[in-house]
Each structure stands twice: as C-alpha cells, then as structure tokens.
Amino acid sequence: MAVDYAVIVVYLAGMLAMGWWGMRRAKSKSEFLVAGRRLGPWMYSGTMAAIVLGGASTIGGVGLGYQYGLSGAWMVFTIGLGLLALSVFFSARIARLKVYTVSEMLDLRYGGRAGLISGIVMWAYTLMLAVTSTIAYATIFDVLFDMNRTVAIILGGTIVVAYSTLGGMWSITLTDMVQFVVKTIGVLLLLLPIAVIKAGGFSEMKAKLPTDYFDPLGIGGETIFTYVLIYTFGMLIGQDIWQRVFTARSDRVARLGGTVAGTYCLVYAVAGAVIGTAAKVMYPKLPTADAAFATIVKDELPVGVRGLVLAAALAAVMSTSSGALIACATVANNDIWSRLRGAVSGGGGDSTEHDEVKGNRAFILIMGIAVILIAIALNNVVEALTVAYNLLVGGLLVPILGGLLWRRGTAAGALAAVAVGGVAVIGLMAGYGILANEPVYYGLLASLAVYVIVSLATKPTDAEVLVAWRERLAGRGGDTDATESADSPGERVAG
C-alpha cells in the first residue's frame, strides 16, 4: 500500500498548496466569495460538476447500483437533470443578478422582507450538507489507513477548512478543478472498465444477476419521483449551487458551462450504477451496499491505480464539503449575522471600516469547526441529509421559483410559503417518519397553496421594486466589486 499512500499524501498536500495560492488572490469580497465572477467555460464546467458529485454520488451511487442494478443510477441522474434545468432555464438570470446569496435574490424580488427567515432555512440546509460530506471522510480513511472514525473526520475536515479559509472561492475553485480531473480519471477511465472486465463483461453480468437488475425503472416509480422532487428541484435553489453560478464570467458561460456539467453528471450516474452492478457479481453477499465501492477498489485494483481511485473518492467528498462550507459561512455572515447586527445598531455603522474578506474568512473557520464537531457527534447521515433537503425544498422552492416566474407573487406570500412549508415538513416528518416521502410531498403542496392564496389576497409588490428587479435581471446594476479590473490576478486563471 506504500505507493497508494504516497498518491493520497501528494494529493492532500496539493489541496493545501492550492489553498495558499488562492489566499494570495482573494483580496476582495467578490474574489473571496465568488472568485471575482470571472470563471470561463472550462473551469466553470469542471468546478460545477465537482461540487454536485460528492461522496453520496460516488460511494452512494455505486451502492445503489449494487442494490438495484442499472436503475440505481436514478439518484445521481436526477441531480444531473436538475443541473441541466438550472443551467438552461435559470442560470443566465441568476448570474446577471450579481448577488452573493439566494436570500439577497429574495430581498431584491420581494422588497427586502424575506431574507432573514429564508437565510436561516438555507443555513440549516448548507450546514447539514457540509456535515454529511465531512462524515464521509471516515469511510475513505478507514479503507486507506484503518483509521479511527473521529481522527478521520478531524483530518479530512481540517484540510478542507484550511484551504477554504485561506483562499475562499478561489482556493475551492482551483481544488475543485483538480478534483474534477482526478474523479474523471479515477472513476470513469479506470474503475469503470476494470470493474466490468473483472465481472466478466456485460454478458456475464446478465447471466449471473436477476433480470430486474437491468430494468431502467427497477428501483420503483415512487422512488424516482421522490428523487426528482428532492434532488432535481434541490439543484434549482441550493445556495451551494447558486454560489457557483455567481462565479461565471457571463450568462453565456453559466448556461453553456452548466449544461456541459449537467451532461457529465448523467454519464457519471450511469457509470456508478454499472460499477455497483459489477460489484454485485463479484461480491454477492456484502454486509451493506455502501461497502461495494471500497471493496472493489481494495480487492480488484492494482497498486497505484487503487490510490488514484481512492483519491477520486476523496476528491468527490472534498468538493461537496468545501462548497457546502463556504455556502454555509456566506449565508451565516451575509444573511443572518449582518442583518442581526444591523438591527441591533439600527442600520448604522460604516461598512467600509469592516474588513469583509477577513470577516468571511472568520465565518468559514467558525462554521468549519462547528461542522467537524457535529460530524463527530452525529451518527445517522441519511436522516440528517433528508431533513436538510426536505426543509430546503418544502420551505424555499415555491418562493424562489415563484419570484423568478410569477410577477404577482408578494413578500407576504413568500414569507407565508417559507413558514408554512417548513413547519408542515417538520410536522409531517414527526408523524410519518424522517425517511418517508409524504412530508416533502404535502409540505410542498402546502407551501404552493399558501403562496398563491396570500399573494393574491395582499397588495401587489411595489412597482419600483419590480422595476429594480427587472433592471437586475437584465444585467444592469449590482455590486461594483464584480467589475474589478481585468488585470486582477483572478482574470489570468479564469479558464
């Protein structure tokens, strides 16, 4: 394993080096939080694909393939569909808004009264997403070094917190691009063909497995519908995804680059399911489906290749973890702390005296420490992630998409939708169970009904607010930080 260890150590050292490199270039709020809004199509596509394809998509995707066969691709497939929908229909408008958070978009659209409560919901979602990604380090480091769970979480989490705190989005962008390349080589170009060959090829796989393993709908229609509702729609509204859209150099980059990334996700989904199906042939009686990835890597890959594929799994986890962490810190600082501080001070104070890069860096460090501690204490990852996505979709999907698509939506309707949808989801999870499908179904319907009824029953949004909103959607206005000189260091690496 010495060669494999060396590959992993070099990879981890490279991540820290990228963090140091990014720190030298993140000199403003825009550079630190959204990479100066300068990413070109290649870097944008790679980093977007990296953040949405995390440990759940890699280790979990192979596990679903092991359990259900080719239809196990649906979870990751719906993530790709969501990214495609976001890129084709909404990304250009989102990029032109020149904001930093989803809550800022809601304030622009509804007149400044929806941000705090939506910020709290989004913060809870991004926090749990970061926590569940961080827990995944324990699985990978256990395979690599037979490491204690707590030590593994601290090691992996510390590396991500370090490079994220140092350089913000620039460091995360650079590391994600490396992680995208490692995942592509490790999973698609190496593990996929090796797994199929070791299993005897597709003809041998079909001969040894039940026919439902090759049924595209074998996982069940209700499960597929739930995946669409949670993951496809979740891609449309998550702060971690929007914050990557904000990094695009232009709305054209956001649309085309995101389409490429979404297509890549569809390919990755099928690859994971095929690898899992091959693992079922080779290891028909594993204790858990999620053990399929680690088992096939550990037992079937040659020295060196094994280290690269494990680095690919580590890359998948780190990209999602770092993206969720900076999203969590951005929401905590800009949507919650800044608003509370402004309320206490009566809106006073000189914002120019506040070092915004230093403040956001401090919040990443604080949130990162909190994420590591929660990850150590938390055991049930699936339940935590389900709660996070149910709250996100049930509470925020309707007011966000309603604001983008329906001119008659009002601030009162948006606030009512967030409150009723969030409370309904929590209450229904208590009644039906956290992992049940009904909470998000009924919570979303309740949110939609309240949004429409309250919006129609209240005074329309002020005409001046809507004019300002349309100006921003057209690409006029926004933060001056986004229009820094093209001679900035970030421009030279935009891709």
C-alpha positions in Angstrom: 0.0 0.0 0.0 3.0 2.3 0.2 2.5 3.6 -3.4 -1.2 4.1 -2.7 -0.4 6.1 0.5 2.1 8.2 -1.5 -0.6 9.1 -4.1 -3.0 10.2 -1.3 -0.4 12.2 0.6 0.6 14.0 -2.5 -3.0 14.8 -3.3 -3.8 16.1 0.1 -0.6 18.3 0.1 -1.6 19.6 -3.3 -5.0 20.7 -1.8 -3.3 22.7 0.9 -0.9 24.3 -1.6 -3.9 25.4 -3.7 -5.4 27.0 -0.6 -2.2 29.0 -0.1 -2.1 30.0 -3.7 -5.8 31.1 -3.6 -5.2 33.2 -0.5 -2.8 35.5 -2.4 -5.5 36.3 -4.9 -8.6 36.7 -2.8 -8.2 40.4 -2.0 -11.9 41.5 -2.1 -15.3 40.2 -1.1 -16.1 39.3 -4.7 -12.8 37.4 -5.2 -13.2 35.6 -1.9 -16.9 34.6 -2.2 -17.5 34.2 -5.9 -14.0 34.1 -7.5 -14.4 37.6 -8.8 -17.3 36.4 -11.1 -14.6 35.6 -13.7 -14.7 31.9 -14.4 -14.6 30.9 -18.0 -16.4 27.9 -19.5 -13.8 25.1 -18.8 -13.2 26.0 -15.2 -16.8 26.7 -14.6 -17.9 23.4 -16.0 -15.3 21.4 -14.1 -16.0 23.0 -10.7 -19.8 22.9 -11.1 -19.6 19.1 -11.8 -17.2 18.7 -8.9 -19.5 20.3 -6.3 -22.7 18.4 -7.2 -20.9 15.0 -7.5 -19.9 14.3 -3.9 -19.4 11.3 -1.8 -23.1 10.4 -2.0 -22.9 10.4 -5.8 -19.8 8.3 -5.9 -19.8 5.9 -2.9 -23.6 6.1 -2.6 -24.2 5.8 -6.4 -22.1 2.6 -6.6 -24.0 1.3 -3.5 -27.4 1.9 -5.3 -26.1 0.1 -8.3 -25.1 -2.8 -6.1 -28.5 -2.9 -4.6 -30.8 -2.2 -7.6 -28.6 -2.6 -10.7 -28.7 0.0 -13.5 -31.8 1.7 -12.1 -29.6 2.7 -9.1 -28.4 5.5 -11.4 -31.5 7.5 -10.8 -30.4 9.4 -7.8 -27.3 10.9 -9.5 -29.2 11.1 -12.8 -31.8 13.4 -11.2 -29.0 15.6 -9.8 -27.8 15.9 -13.4 -31.3 16.7 -14.7 -31.6 19.4 -12.0 -28.3 21.0 -13.0 -29.4 20.9 -16.7 -32.7 22.6 -15.8 -31.0 25.3 -13.8 -28.4 25.9 -16.5 -30.8 26.1 -19.4 -33.8 28.0 -17.8 -32.5 30.0 -14.9 -28.7 30.4 -14.7 -28.4 33.4 -17.0 -30.9 35.4 -15.0 -29.2 34.3 -11.7 -25.8 35.2 -12.9 -27.0 38.7 -14.0 -28.4 39.5 -10.5 -24.8 40.0 -9.2 -25.7 39.0 -5.6 -24.0 36.6 -3.2 -26.8 34.6 -1.7 -30.3 33.2 -2.5 -31.7 35.4 0.3 -30.4 38.5 -1.4 -32.2 37.5 -4.5 -35.5 37.1 -2.5 -34.9 40.6 -1.0 -34.5 42.1 -4.4 -37.6 40.4 -5.8 -39.9 41.0 -2.8 -38.7 44.3 -1.4 -36.3 43.3 1.4 -38.6 41.4 3.8 -37.9 37.8 3.0 -34.2 37.4 3.5 -33.7 36.6 7.2 -36.1 33.7 7.6 -35.0 32.2 4.2 -31.4 32.7 5.3 -32.0 30.6 8.4 -33.6 27.8 6.4 -30.7 27.9 3.8 -28.1 28.0 6.6 -29.6 24.8 8.2 -29.5 23.1 4.8 -25.9 24.0 3.9 -24.7 23.2 7.4 -26.1 19.7 7.3 -24.9 19.2 3.8 -21.3 20.1 5.0 -21.7 17.8 8.0 -22.8 14.8 6.0 -20.0 15.3 3.5 -17.5 15.6 6.3 -18.7 12.3 7.9 -17.8 10.5 4.6 -14.1 11.0 5.3 -14.4 8.3 8.0 -15.3 5.7 5.4 -12.5 6.6 3.0 -9.7 6.9 5.6 -10.8 3.7 7.2 -10.2 1.9 3.9 -6.9 3.7 3.4 -5.3 3.7 6.9 -7.7 1.7 9.1 -8.1 5.0 11.0 -10.4 5.8 13.9 -13.6 7.5 12.9 -13.1 10.7 14.9 -9.5 11.0 13.8 -10.5 10.6 10.1 -13.2 13.2 10.4 -10.8 15.7 12.0 -8.1 15.0 9.4 -10.3 15.4 6.3 -12.3 18.2 7.8 -9.2 20.2 8.8 -7.7 20.0 5.3 -11.0 21.3 3.8 -11.4 24.0 6.4 -7.8 25.1 5.9 -7.8 25.6 2.2 -11.3 27.1 2.2 -10.5 29.6 4.9 -7.2 30.6 3.3 -8.4 31.5 -0.2 -12.2 31.2 -0.2 -13.8 30.5 -3.5 -10.6 30.9 -5.4 -9.0 28.1 -3.4 -12.1 26.0 -3.7 -12.3 26.6 -7.4 -8.7 25.5 -8.0 -9.0 22.5 -5.8 -12.3 21.5 -7.4 -10.8 21.6 -10.8 -8.1 19.2 -9.7 -10.7 17.1 -8.0 -12.8 17.0 -11.2 -9.8 15.7 -13.2 -9.0 13.1 -10.5 -12.6 11.9 -10.4 -12.8 11.6 -14.2 -9.6 9.6 -14.4 -10.2 7.5 -11.3 -13.9 6.6 -11.7 -14.8 6.9 -15.4 -11.5 6.0 -17.1 -10.1 3.4 -14.6 -12.6 1.9 -12.2 -15.5 1.6 -14.7 -13.7 -0.5 -17.3 -11.7 -2.5 -14.7 -14.9 -3.4 -12.8 -16.8 -4.5 -15.9 -13.8 -6.7 -17.1 -13.3 -8.2 -13.6 -17.0 -9.1 -13.6 -16.7 -11.0 -16.9 -18.2 -8.3 -19.1 -21.9 -7.4 -19.6 -22.9 -10.8 -20.9 -21.6 -12.5 -17.7 -23.2 -9.9 -15.5 -26.6 -10.5 -17.2 -26.2 -14.3 -16.8 -25.5 -14.1 -13.1 -27.9 -11.4 -12.0 -31.8 -11.2 -11.9 -33.3 -9.5 -14.9 -34.6 -6.6 -12.8 -31.0 -5.5 -12.3 -31.1 -4.4 -15.9 -34.6 -2.8 -15.8 -34.2 1.0 -16.0 -37.2 1.5 -13.7 -36.4 -1.3 -11.4 -35.9 1.0 -8.4 -39.6 2.0 -8.5 -41.6 4.8 -9.9 -42.3 6.4 -6.5 -38.6 6.4 -5.6 -37.7 8.1 -8.9 -40.4 10.7 -8.4 -39.1 11.4 -4.9 -35.5 11.8 -6.3 -36.8 14.3 -8.8 -38.7 16.2 -6.2 -35.8 16.4 -3.8 -32.6 16.4 -5.9 -33.7 17.9 -9.2 -35.6 20.7 -7.6 -32.9 21.0 -4.9 -30.4 21.8 -7.6 -32.5 24.7 -8.6 -32.4 26.5 -5.3 -29.4 25.5 -3.2 -27.0 28.2 -2.0 -24.1 25.9 -2.7 -25.1 25.6 -6.4 -26.2 29.3 -6.8 -22.9 30.5 -5.4 -21.1 28.6 -8.2 -23.4 30.2 -10.8 -22.4 33.6 -9.4 -18.7 32.7 -10.3 -19.5 32.6 -14.1 -17.8 35.3 -16.2 -21.1 35.8 -18.2 -24.6 34.5 -18.5 -23.5 32.5 -21.6 -20.8 30.8 -19.6 -23.3 30.0 -16.9 -25.7 28.5 -19.4 -23.3 26.5 -21.6 -20.9 25.5 -18.9 -23.6 24.3 -16.6 -25.1 22.3 -19.5 -21.8 20.5 -20.0 -21.5 19.9 -16.3 -25.1 18.5 -16.2 -24.4 16.2 -19.1 -21.3 14.9 -17.3 -23.4 14.1 -14.2 -25.7 11.9 -16.4 -22.7 9.9 -17.6 -21.3 9.7 -14.0 -24.7 8.4 -12.8 -24.7 5.5 -15.3 -21.0 4.7 -14.6 -21.7 4.4 -10.8 -24.6 2.1 -11.4 -22.6 -0.1 -13.7 -19.7 -0.3 -11.3 -22.1 -1.3 -8.5 -23.8 -3.9 -10.7 -20.3 -5.4 -11.5 -19.5 -5.5 -7.7 -22.7 -7.4 -7.1 -21.4 -10.1 -9.5 -18.0 -10.3 -7.7 -19.3 -9.9 -4.1 -22.9 -11.0 -3.9 -23.1 -11.0 -0.1 -21.5 -7.8 1.2 -22.8 -6.7 4.6 -24.0 -3.3 3.2 -24.5 -1.9 -0.3 -22.3 1.1 0.6 -19.4 -1.2 1.1 -19.3 -2.0 -2.6 -17.1 0.9 -3.7 -14.4 0.3 -1.0 -14.4 -3.4 -1.5 -14.0 -3.4 -5.3 -11.3 -0.7 -5.0 -9.4 -2.5 -2.3 -9.5 -6.0 -3.8 -9.6 -5.6 -7.6 -7.4 -2.6 -8.5 -3.6 -2.8 -8.9 -1.2 -0.8 -6.8 -1.1 2.9 -7.7 -4.4 2.7 -9.5 -6.0 1.9 -6.2 -4.5 5.0 -4.7 -5.7 7.2 -7.5 -9.3 5.8 -7.4 -9.4 6.3 -3.6 -8.1 9.9 -4.2 -11.0 10.2 -6.6 -13.5 9.3 -3.8 -11.7 11.7 -1.5 -11.9 14.4 -4.2 -15.7 13.8 -4.6 -16.2 14.2 -0.8 -13.9 17.3 -0.5 -15.5 19.2 -3.4 -19.0 18.9 -1.9 -17.8 19.5 1.6 -15.9 22.7 0.7 -18.7 24.0 -1.5 -21.2 23.5 1.3 -18.9 25.0 3.8 -18.4 28.3 2.0 -22.1 28.5 1.2 -22.9 27.9 4.9 -20.5 30.6 6.0 -21.7 33.1 3.4 -25.3 32.7 4.4 -24.4 32.9 8.2 -22.4 36.1 7.7 -24.3 37.9 5.0 -27.9 36.8 5.6 -28.0 36.3 9.3 -25.2 38.0 11.2 -25.1 41.1 9.1 -28.9 41.6 9.4 -28.9 41.0 13.1 -26.0 43.3 13.6 -27.8 46.0 11.5 -31.0 45.5 13.5 -29.2 46.0 16.8 -27.3 49.0 15.6 -30.4 50.5 13.9 -28.8 50.2 10.5 -25.9 52.4 11.4 -22.2 51.9 11.2 -19.7 52.3 8.4 -19.4 49.1 6.4 -16.2 50.4 4.8 -14.5 50.0 8.2 -15.3 46.3 8.2 -12.8 44.1 6.5 -15.3 41.9 4.6 -12.7 39.3 3.4 -11.4 38.9 7.0 -15.0 38.6 8.3 -16.0 36.0 5.7 -12.7 34.1 6.4 -13.5 34.1 10.1 -17.0 32.7 9.4 -15.6 29.9 7.3 -13.3 29.0 10.1 -16.1 29.1 12.7 -18.6 27.2 10.6 -15.8 24.7 9.7 -15.1 23.9 13.3 -18.8 23.6 14.0 -19.2 21.2 11.1 -16.3 18.9 12.3 -17.8 18.8 15.9 -21.3 18.0 14.7 -19.9 15.3 12.3 -18.1 13.6 15.1 -21.3 13.6 17.3 -23.8 12.6 14.5 -24.4 9.0 13.5 -27.3 8.9 11.1 -26.1 10.6 7.9 -29.1 9.7 5.8 -31.7 11.1 8.2 -29.7 14.4 8.6 -29.4 14.9 4.8 -33.1 14.0 4.4 -34.1 16.7 6.9 -31.9 19.2 5.2 -33.3 18.6 1.7 -36.9 18.4 2.9 -36.6 21.8 4.6 -34.9 23.3 1.6 -37.5 22.0 -1.0 -40.5 22.3 1.2 -39.7 25.8 2.5 -37.9 27.6 -0.3 -38.7 26.1 -3.6 -42.0 27.8 -4.1 -41.0 31.4 -3.1 -37.7 31.2 -5.1 -39.2 29.8 -8.4 -42.4 31.9 -7.8 -40.2 35.0 -7.6 -38.5 34.1 -10.9 -41.6 33.1 -12.8 -44.7 34.8 -11.3 -44.9 38.6 -11.3 -47.9 38.6 -8.9 -46.0 36.9 -6.1 -45.6 39.1 -3.0 -43.4 39.3 0.1 -46.3 38.2 2.3 -46.9 35.2 0.1 -43.2 34.3 0.1 -42.9 34.6 3.9 -46.1 32.5 4.4 -44.8 29.9 2.0 -41.5 29.6 3.8 -43.1 29.4 7.2 -46.0 27.0 6.3 -43.8 24.8 4.1 -41.1 24.5 6.7 -43.5 23.8 9.6 -45.5 21.3 7.5 -42.4 19.4 6.6 -41.2 19.2 10.2 -44.6 18.2 11.5 -45.1 15.6 8.8 -41.7 14.1 9.4 -42.6 13.7 13.1 -45.8 11.9 12.0 -44.7 9.8 9.0 -41.1 9.4 9.9 -38.0 11.2 8.7 -37.3 8.9 5.7 -40.9 8.9 4.5 -41.8 10.5 1.1 -45.1 12.2 2.3 -43.5 15.1 4.3 -41.9 16.7 1.2 -45.0 16.0 -1.0 -47.5 17.6 1.3 -45.2 20.3 2.6 -44.5 21.4 -1.0 -48.2 21.4 -1.8 -49.0 23.4 1.3 -46.3 25.9 0.5 -47.6 26.4 -3.0 -51.2 26.8 -1.9 -50.3 29.4 0.7 -48.0 31.3 -1.6 -50.7 31.7 -4.3 -53.6 32.5 -1.9 -51.7 35.0 0.2 -50.1 36.7 -2.8 -53.5 37.2 -4.5 -55.0 38.4 -1.2 -52.3 41.0 -0.5 -51.2 44.2 -2.2 -49.0 43.6 -5.3 -45.3 44.1 -4.9 -44.4 47.8 -5.2 -43.8 48.9 -8.8 -40.4 50.4 -8.0 -39.2 47.1 -6.5 -40.3 45.3 -9.7 -38.6 47.8 -11.9 -35.4 47.5 -9.9 -35.7 43.7 -10.1 -36.1 43.7 -13.9 -33.1 46.0 -14.2 -31.0 43.5 -12.3 -32.4 40.6 -14.3 -31.3 42.5 -17.5 -27.8 42.7 -16.1 -27.9 46.4 -15.1 -26.7 47.3 -11.6 -25.2 45.0 -9.0 -22.1 45.1 -6.8 -19.2 47.2 -8.0 -16.8 44.6 -6.7 -17.8 42.4 -9.6 -16.4 44.9 -12.2 -12.9 45.0 -10.9 -10.1 45.5 -13.4 -9.4 42.6 -15.8 -5.8 42.9 -14.7 -6.7 41.3 -11.4 -4.8 38.1 -10.7 -8.0 36.1 -10.9 -8.5 37.0 -14.6 -5.4 35.2 -15.6 -6.7 31.8 -14.3 -10.3 32.1 -15.3 -10.2 29.3 -17.8 
